[in-house]
Amino acid sequence: METVIQEDIVIVGAGIAGLTTSLGLHRLGVKSLVLESWDSLRVSGFALTLWENAWKALDDVGVGDILRHQHLQLHGIVTTSLVTGQQTSTISFKDNKEKHGAHEVRGVRRRLLLEALANELPSGTIRYLSKVVAIEESGFFKILHLTDGTTIKTKVLIGCDGVNSMVAKWLSFKEASYTGRYAIRGYAELNTTHEIEPIFLQYFGKGFRAGAIPCNEKGVYWFFTWTPINQDKELAQDPAELKQYVLSKLEMIPSDVRYFIEKTELHAFQPTPLRYRHPWELIMGNISKSNVCVAGDALHSMPPDLGEGGCCALEDGVVLARCLGEVFSKKPKKEEIEESLKKYAKERRWRCIDLITTSYIVGFIMQSGSKSVNFIRDTILATFLTVLLLKKSDFDYGQLK
């Protein structure tokens, strides 16, 4: 027998954007239902860098201090060219000339981030094993059909279902495009305290980029992005060979950093193709339509070269919760719901376009295989590229209330 549920707001996807939106709404006294296709929180990518804008969003929804107590605050970023073996830039997060002064930056375990958000939600907010297979319209309402036969009728549908978003397809977005680059990410933890300073260590090579970020006193998150040539693509079939490939490219990095890559288990060595949404889709497409919108990677999948994908998803969640909270504080009319989502789309459109475009260009420069581009990168643009990371996190999206 088919089960029919009616909800005011349904969020598809219990990732960063989905949980932040739901928690933001909860802080404003508005109920929502989050649908997650997996049987638990979906944890991938091990960790991520959260910049100043992300911590503002986390404070807005009330979980900033929970995560601060679990992760080290980074003091700065040091960039080294593995072509020349020389440091090319050093930027302090404590004392810099950006308009907002010092920056808070931490490497955060993705699992702990999602758990911090989910644990603050009322029981029953997240419905696991709830995969949406079809979306229909019934007047102003949207009808969601789940794999288990459940039907959900909702006044607002929010797609936070990632790069392969069904909701984004309903809004006529095309599939995200491939950059031609791949990433490997890993995390390793010692039984004792490591001696790596709380600094974002970034390395540029010929055709690749790597980094290492201490998350806590025992664990280090690392990443490696590169543009594979034909023979490299065969490495993807064998994690052991891929691990040796990464280590061979990073033979010049300090031994204490290299040790964490050596210690990382083989299952982490799975290359992920880097994808992005074309900026002109956000210029010409529908971020919202009627009572439907998208957020997070469903809206703005981007290369990781600015470290802003997760941070931008947190911004999305706060802005979207604020816009919906304004109308759901009372019994909203159809037109008011539509206007609230249009307001959200207007606020986020150019921010997302800026980040996608800048990430793509920066990634091209950082990871070039050209000798001339590498020379310019390491000698002229090194400090500029690093400061750009701070500038893009200096963004005022308002407050939750």
C-alpha positions in Angstrom: 0.0 0.0 0.0 1.4 3.4 -1.0 2.3 5.8 1.9 1.5 9.5 1.3 3.3 12.1 3.4 2.7 15.9 3.2 5.5 18.3 4.2 6.0 22.1 3.9 9.7 21.9 2.9 11.6 18.8 1.6 15.4 18.8 1.1 16.8 16.1 -1.1 20.3 15.2 0.1 21.9 15.1 3.6 25.2 16.7 2.6 26.7 20.0 3.7 24.2 22.2 1.9 21.1 20.1 2.8 21.9 19.8 6.5 22.9 23.4 6.8 19.7 24.5 5.2 17.6 22.3 7.4 19.5 23.4 10.6 19.2 27.1 9.6 15.4 26.6 9.2 15.2 24.8 12.5 17.0 27.7 14.2 14.3 30.0 12.8 11.5 27.7 14.0 10.7 26.2 10.6 10.4 22.4 10.1 11.8 20.5 7.2 12.3 17.0 6.0 15.7 15.8 4.6 15.8 12.8 2.3 19.0 10.8 2.1 19.3 7.9 -0.3 22.0 6.1 1.8 21.4 4.3 5.0 23.6 6.8 6.9 25.3 10.1 6.4 27.3 10.0 3.2 30.9 10.6 4.0 33.4 11.0 1.2 36.5 13.0 0.6 37.9 12.5 4.1 38.3 16.2 5.0 38.1 19.7 3.6 39.4 23.2 4.2 37.0 25.6 5.9 37.8 29.3 5.4 36.6 32.4 7.1 33.2 32.5 5.3 32.5 28.8 6.3 33.1 29.5 10.0 30.7 32.5 9.9 28.0 30.2 8.5 28.7 27.4 11.0 28.4 30.0 13.8 25.1 31.2 12.3 23.6 27.7 12.6 25.2 27.1 16.0 27.9 24.4 15.5 31.0 26.5 15.0 32.4 25.9 18.5 31.7 22.1 18.4 34.0 21.8 15.4 36.6 24.2 16.7 37.2 22.0 19.6 37.9 19.1 17.3 40.3 20.7 14.8 43.5 22.8 14.8 43.4 26.4 13.7 45.9 26.9 10.9 48.5 29.7 11.2 49.1 30.2 7.5 49.9 28.7 4.1 53.3 27.9 2.7 53.6 27.2 -1.0 56.6 25.3 -2.5 57.5 24.6 -6.1 58.5 21.0 -6.6 60.0 22.2 -10.0 62.6 24.4 -8.3 62.5 23.0 -4.8 62.0 26.6 -3.5 59.3 28.2 -1.3 57.3 30.6 -3.5 55.0 32.2 -1.0 54.3 32.4 2.7 51.0 34.0 4.0 50.0 34.3 7.6 46.3 33.8 8.5 46.9 35.7 11.7 48.4 38.9 10.4 47.4 39.9 6.9 46.2 43.0 5.1 42.8 41.7 3.9 39.8 43.9 4.7 38.6 41.7 7.6 42.0 41.2 9.2 42.9 37.8 10.5 41.3 34.7 8.9 40.1 31.5 10.6 41.1 28.5 8.6 41.0 24.8 9.7 41.1 21.4 8.0 37.9 19.7 9.1 37.0 16.0 8.9 34.0 15.7 6.7 32.4 13.1 8.9 32.6 15.3 12.0 31.2 18.3 10.0 28.1 16.3 8.9 27.6 14.8 12.3 27.8 18.2 14.0 25.1 19.5 11.7 22.9 16.4 11.9 23.1 16.0 15.7 21.6 19.4 16.2 18.5 18.6 14.1 15.3 17.3 15.8 14.9 13.5 15.7 13.2 12.3 12.5 14.3 15.3 10.4 16.6 13.0 8.2 14.9 10.1 6.5 17.5 7.6 5.4 17.1 5.1 2.5 14.9 7.6 0.8 15.9 7.8 -2.8 13.8 10.0 -5.1 13.1 8.3 -8.4 10.5 10.7 -9.9 9.2 14.3 -9.5 5.7 15.3 -10.5 3.6 18.4 -10.3 0.2 18.7 -8.7 -0.9 22.3 -9.0 1.6 24.3 -6.8 2.7 21.2 -5.0 5.5 18.9 -6.0 5.0 15.1 -5.7 8.1 13.0 -4.9 8.1 9.3 -5.5 10.6 7.2 -3.5 12.0 3.8 -4.2 10.2 2.2 -1.2 6.8 3.3 -2.6 6.4 6.4 -0.4 4.9 9.5 -2.0 5.7 12.9 -0.5 3.7 16.0 -1.3 5.6 19.3 -0.6 5.2 23.0 -0.9 8.9 23.6 -1.3 11.5 21.2 -3.0 15.2 21.9 -2.5 17.8 19.9 -4.4 21.0 19.4 -2.4 21.6 16.1 -4.1 25.1 16.7 -5.4 26.7 16.8 -8.8 24.3 14.3 -10.3 21.3 16.1 -8.9 17.8 14.9 -10.0 16.3 18.2 -8.9 18.9 20.1 -11.1 17.8 18.0 -14.1 14.2 18.9 -13.3 15.3 22.5 -13.5 16.8 21.8 -16.9 20.4 22.0 -15.8 22.8 19.9 -17.9 25.2 17.4 -16.4 28.3 18.9 -14.9 31.3 19.0 -17.3 34.7 17.4 -16.7 37.8 19.5 -16.3 40.1 16.7 -17.6 41.8 16.6 -14.1 41.5 14.1 -11.3 41.9 14.2 -7.6 43.0 11.7 -4.9 42.3 12.5 -1.2 43.4 10.8 1.9 43.6 11.0 5.6 46.0 9.2 8.0 46.2 9.3 11.8 49.0 8.4 14.2 48.7 6.8 17.6 50.9 9.6 18.9 51.1 13.3 18.3 52.7 14.3 15.0 55.1 17.2 14.7 53.8 18.9 11.7 53.0 22.6 12.3 49.4 23.8 11.9 50.1 25.2 8.5 48.5 24.6 5.1 51.3 23.1 3.1 50.8 23.5 -0.7 53.0 22.1 -3.4 53.1 22.8 -7.2 54.7 20.5 -9.7 54.7 20.0 -13.5 51.1 19.1 -14.2 50.0 18.5 -10.6 49.2 20.1 -7.3 49.3 18.7 -3.8 48.7 19.7 -0.3 48.8 18.6 3.3 46.7 20.0 6.2 46.9 18.9 9.8 43.3 18.4 11.1 44.2 17.7 14.7 47.3 16.7 16.8 47.4 13.2 15.3 45.8 13.3 11.9 46.7 14.9 8.5 44.5 15.3 5.5 46.3 15.4 2.1 45.2 15.8 -1.6 46.8 15.3 -5.0 45.3 16.6 -8.2 46.7 16.0 -11.7 46.0 15.8 -15.4 46.5 12.2 -16.5 48.1 11.4 -19.8 47.1 8.2 -21.6 49.5 5.9 -19.6 48.4 7.4 -16.3 44.8 6.4 -16.9 45.7 2.8 -16.6 46.9 3.4 -13.0 43.3 3.9 -11.9 42.8 0.2 -12.1 45.4 -0.6 -9.4 45.4 1.4 -6.2 48.8 0.1 -5.3 50.3 1.4 -8.5 48.4 4.7 -8.1 49.9 5.1 -4.6 53.4 4.6 -5.9 52.7 7.1 -8.7 51.6 9.8 -6.3 54.7 9.1 -4.1 57.0 9.3 -7.1 55.6 12.7 -8.0 56.0 13.9 -4.4 59.5 12.5 -3.8 60.7 16.1 -3.0 58.2 16.9 -0.2 59.4 16.7 3.4 59.6 13.1 4.8 57.2 13.8 7.7 54.5 14.9 5.2 55.2 12.0 2.9 54.9 9.6 5.7 51.2 10.3 6.0 50.6 9.5 2.4 52.6 6.3 2.8 50.5 5.4 5.8 47.2 6.0 4.0 45.3 2.8 3.3 45.0 1.7 -0.3 41.2 2.1 -0.6 41.7 5.9 -0.5 43.6 5.8 -3.8 40.6 6.0 -6.0 40.9 8.9 -8.5 37.9 11.2 -8.7 37.3 13.2 -11.9 36.9 16.9 -11.2 33.7 18.4 -12.6 32.2 21.8 -12.8 29.1 23.6 -13.9 29.5 26.0 -16.8 29.1 29.5 -15.5 26.8 30.5 -18.3 24.3 27.9 -17.1 23.9 29.9 -14.0 23.6 33.1 -16.0 20.9 31.7 -18.3 19.4 28.9 -16.3 16.9 28.6 -13.5 18.4 28.3 -10.0 14.8 28.4 -8.8 11.6 27.8 -10.6 8.2 28.1 -9.0 8.7 26.3 -5.6 11.9 24.4 -6.5 15.5 25.4 -6.2 19.0 23.9 -5.8 22.0 24.5 -3.6 25.5 23.0 -2.9 27.1 21.0 -5.7 23.8 20.6 -7.4 24.0 24.3 -8.1 27.7 25.2 -8.3 30.0 22.1 -8.6 33.4 23.6 -9.1 37.1 22.5 -9.1 38.7 22.4 -5.7 41.5 24.9 -6.4 40.0 27.7 -4.2 38.8 25.3 -1.5 35.4 27.0 -1.6 33.0 24.2 -2.7 32.0 23.2 0.8 32.3 26.8 2.1 29.9 28.0 -0.6 27.5 25.2 0.3 27.4 26.4 3.8 26.7 29.9 2.6 23.9 28.6 0.4 22.3 26.9 3.4 22.3 30.0 5.5 21.0 32.3 2.8 18.3 29.8 1.7 17.1 29.2 5.3 16.9 33.0 5.8 14.9 33.6 2.7 12.4 30.8 3.5 12.3 31.6 7.2 11.0 35.1 6.4 7.9 33.7 4.7 7.4 30.5 6.8 7.3 32.5 10.0 3.6 32.8 9.1 1.4 30.8 6.8 2.9 31.7 3.4 1.1 32.2 0.2 2.2 30.6 -3.1 3.5 33.9 -4.4 5.5 34.6 -1.3 7.2 31.2 -1.5 8.1 31.8 -5.1 9.5 35.3 -4.3 11.6 33.9 -1.4 13.3 31.4 -3.7 13.8 34.1 -6.4 15.4 36.2 -3.8 17.8 33.3 -2.8 18.6 32.7 -6.5 19.4 36.4 -7.0 21.7 36.6 -4.0 23.6 33.4 -4.9 23.9 33.6 -8.7 26.8 35.9 -9.2 28.7 34.6 -6.1 28.6 31.1 -7.6 29.5 32.3 -11.1 32.5 34.1 -9.6 33.8 31.1 -7.6 33.3 28.6 -10.5 35.1 30.8 -13.0 38.0 31.7 -10.7 38.4 28.1 -9.5 38.7 26.9 -13.1 41.2 29.6 -14.1 43.3 29.2 -10.9 43.3 25.4 -11.4 44.6 25.8 -14.9 47.5 28.0 -13.8 48.3 26.0 -10.6 48.4 22.7 -12.4 49.9 23.6 -15.8 52.3 21.3 -17.5 53.8 24.2 -19.5 57.3 25.3 -18.5 56.4 29.0 -19.3 53.2 28.9 -17.3 55.0 27.2 -14.4 57.7 29.8 -14.4 55.1 32.6 -14.2 53.2 30.8 -11.5 56.3 30.2 -9.4 57.9 33.6 -9.8 55.2 36.2 -10.5 51.8 34.8 -9.5 52.7 32.7 -6.4 51.7 35.2 -3.8 48.7 36.5 -5.8 47.3 33.0 -6.1 47.6 32.4 -2.4 46.1 35.7 -1.4 43.2 34.9 -3.8 42.2 32.1 -1.4 41.7 34.6 1.4 40.0 37.2 -0.8 37.4 34.8 -2.0 36.6 33.8 1.6 36.0 37.5 2.5 32.4 37.5 1.5 29.5 39.0 3.4 26.3 37.0 2.7 24.4 38.6 5.6 23.1 36.8 8.7 20.7 34.0 9.4 18.3 36.3 11.1 
